[in-house]
Structures are given as C-alpha cells and as structure tokens.
Amino acid sequence: MLDLDLNDQIAAIRATFADIREVVGVDRLRAEIADLSEQAGVPDLWDDTEKAQKITSALSHRQSELARLTSIENQLDDLEVLVGLALAEGDEESAAEARSELLDLQKQIGDLEVQTLLNGEYDPLAAVVTIRAGAGGVDAADFADMLFRMYLRWAEQHKYKAKVLDTSYAEEAGIKSATFEIDAPYAFGTLSVEAGTHRLVRMSPFNSAGKRQTSFAAVEVVPLMPETEEVDIPDNEMRVDVFRSSGPGGQSVNTTDSAVRITHLPTGIVVSCQNEKSQIQNRAAALRVLKSRLLLVQREQENAKKKELAGNITASWGDQMRSYVLAPYQMVKDLRTDHEVNNPQNVFDGDIDGFIAAGIRWRKQPTDD
C-alpha cells in the first residue's frame, strides 16, 4: 500500500496561507491594481516621465505580489489532486512528485510568511545599500568587495533590479566603498536586517607570511523615499563637485567630468554617483539618494526609535553582527539570531535568504522593556 499521508501537512500550510492572504489583503491589492491600471492607461501618461515610472513600477510590484499569491493557491489545489491520483493508482512516481511539491510549497509559504512581518513604515520601499571597508587594511577592502558581489548576486537570483550608483576602488585590491539601489517590493524591509558590521576571518592572500587575518566591513541600508516625499535643500547647503569616473587602478572610464559628488554641509553627508552616462543624470541620482538620507534623518529626529533603520555602524571589534570564517574552519554565523551555515562560498555567491529570514523573525520578537 502506498504511504502518502500528506493531509495534515497540506491542511497546515493551507491555514498558514489563509492567514497570509488576510494580512496581505487580497481584495485591497486587487483594488490598488485596478486603480493603478486606470492611471497607467491615460493617453498622456508619459508626458510626465517620473510620474509614469512611479505608477508603472507600483503597478508591476502589486501585480507580481498578486500573481505570487494566485500561483501558490493554484499549486495547493494541484497538489491535492496529485495526491488523490497517486493514492487511487498506487503510483510511487506521482507520490514522489507530490512530496517534492509539498516541500517547495512549504518553502514558498515560509518566505511569504516572513514578508508579512515586514509591516514597518518604510519596509515596502526600494533600498539603497552602502558597503564600506573597515578595519583590516587590504583584506577589509577585499572583504567589502566580496560583500558587494554577494548582494548583487542575491538580487540577480531573485530577479530584482540592481543599479550601482557609485564605487570607490581601493589602491591594491577591493573597494573602499560602494553604493547601489535594489528596486523590488519590500527591498528595504528585507535588506534592513543586513545593516551592521560584518567580520571576515581567513588566511590572508595579501599576507606573505600566510597569517590569519581578521577584517571588517560596514553595511548601511536606507529606504529610497518616493518622489512625493520631498526634502527642500537650499543650494547654499550643498557643495557639488564633478570629476571623472574611474575604475580599478585609477584607469579612466570617462573622458569628461561626468561623475558627481554632493556634500550636504550642515550634516556632512556625502553622496557620489558616477555610473550614469551624463553629469545631469549622475547629479539627479545623487540628489535623490541625498534627499532619502536627509528625510530619514529628519524622521529619526522626530522619533528616536527609527534610528535602527540606518544605525551607527563602526566596522570594528566588538560591533560585528555576522562572522564569516574561512580558517581554521568554514562557517558563517549571525550573532544576533544564531543562524549558522557551514558553506561560506554559497553565502558569498548570494545564498543569504536564510540569514535574512532569521533576521526578520528575530527583529519582530518581543523585547523586555
């Protein structure tokens, strides 16, 4: 007799899925899609390019969210049919397929359940991520570059749009810093748990004695504010510098002064952008990031609890939130959640969903006041 008792497991994930649908608000989601579709259908939509992009992006995000819910619901229905057929015909091949489908659905619903925990004010927004090399010399610059690649690979695997805004290369290897934007639903809420100091322990490839080296890098994550959230910055509070874009080793990438660096004089915040084709485009991109950071500062001043959005990250001993150990053993461990894996290479190749999910659940745990 075929052993395929999956009823309790299917019932459990159906109950979880029903809770998720209620939290997401499927009817509200459909109403928003209808409204945005109507706005996207007006003949003069693209007369205002920025407004059009905002509307179409919001529509795409909500359609993707609804499509994901619909797909999971259909998969659940198909799984129940598959289980029934396998039992009726005693087909072990169909039973194996049903078990595999169940595991896949459990993972999808687990991921979706984590997303329902992202209910902060800024969580649905796109994210601007900045990585900076900390203590550790050349190894720290190389480590910062490894993290930079890790997050871009993660975005690529999820088919999220990633846009590099600025990269400052170190002289010998790696990067001093890099700033990039991830445009996806709940990108900020998802990546905000990655903010903090990351530590790498390994046998240094830059040390002729082959000694073990510890190095640090800081990850900052801020929400990219919508265009409607306007911050007025007087011209006399900004210093704008233009320079030529450059790549590794200082090789010229651009023969004109198209890169832009904006310094906000009252706060000392500096934003650079050199990856667009023109100075005008780079200035617009840098100004938008600057406004996002300033708006965040303003909100933090109004509500001290929001300081956790960016945090005070020093990238040195005693502050690390995650350790990447390559020698004398192989391990990546998050010190806040205790989530741990023994394959650092997979992590550096972008496999960080487990750390993110654990971080989101950890952040939502009640704390003792």
N, C-alpha and C positions, 0 to 999 in steps of 0.2 A: 504493500500500500504506500502511495506517495505521501511523504512527510512535507506538508506545505501549510502549516498553521500560521498564517500571517495576519489573521483578522484583528487581533489585539493591537498589533503594531500599526496596521493601517488605520484603525479607529483612533489611535493616539495621535498620529500625525494629522488626521482629518480635524481633530479637536484643536490642535495647535494652529492649523491653517485657518480654521474658523475665527480663532481669536485674532490672528494677524489681519485677516480681512476686516474685522471690526475696527481694529486700531488704525489701519490704513484709511478706512472709509472709502469703499469701492464706489458707492453712489456719488460721493463728493468728488472722487477722482474722475468719474465719467462726466460730471457736470463741468469740471475745470477743463477737460479735454474739449468738450463741446464749445465752451466759451472761447478757448484759445484757437480752436479751428475756425470759428467765425471771424475772430480778429485776423487770423492768418489769411483768410480768403478775400479780404478787401482789396480792390484793384490797386490802390495807391500805397500798399504796404511798404514797398521797398523805396518809397520816396525818402523815408527816414531809415537809413540802413541800421543804425544802432538799435532802434526800437524793433525793427523787423527781426534782427538777430536774437534779441531778447525773447520775443514772442515765439519764434520758431524753435529756439532752444528749450524753452519751458514746455512747449507742446511735445517736442521729441522726448524729453525726460519723462513726462507724465504718461505718454503712450507706451514707453518702454516699461514703466512700472506696472501699468495695467496688463500689458502683454505677458509680463513675467507671472503675474497672479493667475491669468487665464491659462497659461501653459501648465502651471503646476496643478491647477484644478483638473485640466484635461488628462494629465498624466496620472493623477489619482484615480480618475474614472477608468482609464485604460488598464491600470494595474489591477483593479478589482475584476475586470473582465478577463485579464490574462490569468489570474489566479483561478477563476472559475473554470476556464478552459483546461488549464493544466490538471486540475483535480478531476474533471469529468473524463479526460482522456488518459490520465495517468502518465502524462508526458514530462519526463525529467528535464528535457531541454527547455521547455516553456517554464518549468518551475525555477530553473537556474536563472532564466531571464527575469522572472518575477522578483527573485531575491536581489538581483543586481539593480533592478528598477527601484525597489524599496530603499536600498542603500543610497541611491542617487537622490531620491526624493527627500530622505531624511537629511541629507547634507544641504539641499536647496532650501528646505524649510528652516533648518537651523540657521543658515545665512540670513534668510529673510527675517527670522525672529530677532536676530541681532540688530538688523536695520530698524526694527520697530522701537528699539531702545534709543535710537537717535532722534530725540524729540526736543533738543535744545534749540534756542532761538536761531542760531547760525548753522545748525547741523545740515540743512538741505543745500547749502551753498557750495559753489566751487571752492577749491583750496589753492592757496599759494604756499609752497613749501620752500624753505631756505635751509641749506645744509652748509655748515661752516666747520672747517678743520679746527680742532682744539689743541690741547697739549699733546706732544708726541712728535713734533718735527715733521720730517718727510713721511713717516709712517702715518701720521694723522692726516696729512694731505691725501695720501693714497687711500686711506680708510674713508674719508669724505667722498672720494670719487667712487668707491665701492658702494656706498650707501646711495649715492646719486643714481648709479646704474640700477641698483636694486629697486628703487621706487619707480623708475621709468619702465623696468621690465614688468613690475607688478601692474602698472597702468596698461601696458601693452597686452598682457594676458587677459585683462578684463575688458579690453577694447575701449578703454577710457581715453579721451583726448588729452594728450600731454603737450604742453608748449613751454619750451625752455626760454626764459626771459633773459637770463644773464649767467655767465660762467666766468669765474676768475681763476685762471690756471696758476698752479704753483711752479716754481722755477725748475725743480728737479723731477718731480712726479706728482700726479694727482691734481687736486684743486684746492684753492683757498676757500672758495665758496661757490654755490650755485643756487639759482632761484628758478623755480618752474611752477607752472599752473596746471592743475588737474581739473578738467571740466567734466564733471559727471554728477548724477544725482547723489546727494549726501557725501560728496567728496570730503568736505571739511569735517563733518561729524565722524566719518570713517577714519581719516588720517590724523585727526587731532590727538588720538591716543599714542601716536608715534612721536609726538613732541617730547624732547628731553635730551639728555646726554647719553650717547651710545659709546660703549667701550670695546676695543678690539685687543685681544691678546694673541700674539703669534711670534714665530721665529722671523725676525725682520729680514726681508730681502734686501734691505738697504744698509744692513749692518755687516761689515766684513767679518766680524767675529762670530756671526750667527747667533747672537744672543736673543733671548726672548724679550719682546718689546711690548709695552702697553701704550695705547694711543686712544685719543678721544675725538669725537665729533658731535656737534650740536645740531639738532633738527628742530626747526621752528615751523609751526603750521598756523596760518591765519586764514580766516574766511575772505573770499573775494566778494566784496559788497556789491549789490546791484547798482546799476547806474542811477536809479532813483534816490539812493542813499547818498546824497551829495554832500561833500565837505568843501567849504569855501576856504581856499588857501591864497592869501594875498601874495602878489608877486614879490613883495619885499621880504617875505618869509622863506623864499626858496632861492637856492643857488643852483643854476643849471650849468653843467659842464658837458661839453661834447668832446669826443675823442674817437680814435679809430678802433674798430673792433679788432681783436687779436685772438689767436688760437694758441695751442700748446707751444711753448718755447718762444713766444712772442712773435711768431710768424704772422705777417699781415694777412688778414682775411678781407679787409675792405680798404680801398684806397681813398675813401672820403671819410670825413668826420661824422659818421652816422650814429655811433653809439652815444647814449645819453646817460648822465648821472645826475640825479636830483637830490639835493640835500635840504631837508627841512630844518631851517636854522633854529627855531625855538626848541625842538626836541632832539635834534642831532640825528634823526632817522635818515638813512641814505638808501636810495633805491637806484639800481642801474638796469639798463636794458640795452642789449646790443645785437639781438638775434633777428630783429625785423630788418627789412630792406632799406628803409629810409629813416632819416633823423626824425621826421614828423611822426612816423609810426612808433619808433622807439620811445619818443617823448610821451606819446599818448599812453603806451603800455606802462611806462614807468610811473606816470602820474596816477594811473588807475590803481596800481599797487600801493603807491604812497597814500592815496586817499583811503584805501581799505585799512591800512595800518593806523592812520590817524583816527579814522572813525572808531576803530577798535579801542584805541587809547582813550577816546572821549567816553565810550561806553564803560570802559573799565573804571574810569574816574567816577562815573555815576553809580556803579555797582561793583564793589571790590571783588565779588565772587567771580567776575568774568576775567580776572587776571589769569585764571587757569587756561584760557584759550591760547595764549602765547607763552606765558610763563617766563621765569628768569632762569635762563639756561647758561651755565658757566663752562660746560665741556671740560671738566677736570675731575680729579679724585673726589670720591665721596658723593657725587651727584648722579652717577650713572643709573639709568632705568633699565638698560639691557646690556648684557655682556655677550660678545661674540668671541669664543675661544677656539683657536686653531691649533694651539700647542700648550701643554703636552697632551691634551685630549681634544676631542671635537664636540663642541656644544654651543648652542645659543640659548640663553635663558633670560626671560624677562623677570626682573627682580621685584616687580610690583605684583604680578599675577602668578608667579612661579611656573608659567607656561615654558616648556623646555623641549627642544628637539636636538637630535644628535647628528644632523646633516647640515652644517653651515653653508655648504655650497648651494644646496637647494634654496636656502634663505636668501643668499646673495643673488640668486637667479630670479628672485621675485616671489618666492613662496612664503608670504608673510600673513596670509589670511588668518591662520590660527592665532598668531600674536595679536592681530587687530581685534578679532572676535573676543579673545580673552580680555583684552584691554577695555573694550566697550562694556563687557559684563562687569568687570572689576570696578569701573568708574561709576556704574549705577548701583553698586552695593550700598546699603545704608551705612552711615558712619556714626560713630559715637561722639556726641557733642559734649 
